[in-house]
Amino acid sequence: MNFEVHYEKYQKFKDSAEQDRYIPSRIEDYFKSAFHLIESVVVKKFGLHIQKHQKVRTVLKQNVKNHPSEMGGMILSAPLSGGF
């Protein structure tokens, strides 16, 4: 998949999430839209695919080390566990 495909999926999930319907379904669609937005940027900037949402942190951390100036100073050192 390329940037356009992921960006289109982001928009579709976001539009779906903004409909007045069952809250858990909306939350899941917001989550999926966020993932596809991240995936579209990673594809465009690095030519990489994350594939699974569980790999977002790992892929981003690896590429921050390799391309720090392109990541706009993102901070990815927050702990993986803990409360909000």
Phi, psi and omega in degrees: 000154180243183182307310186299320181296312180293321180293323177295318177297319176305310183296319181294315179294321179296314178300318179296318181295333183275000176281152179279095181208190184309122186304312179302325178292321178295318179299315179299320179292323175297319178299312181296323179295319178297317179299314182290331174293314177300313181300319181296320179292317180296321177296316183291316184281321189240351182069025182250157173240132180281325177077307184228145182298334180293344183262000184304306183301314182298311181296317180294317179298317180298322183275339173293320179295323183275334184219057187300324183290335181277347183268001174063033176072028179298141178256118183237029184256009179294148181297150181283334181243169179123168182277176179263000000 
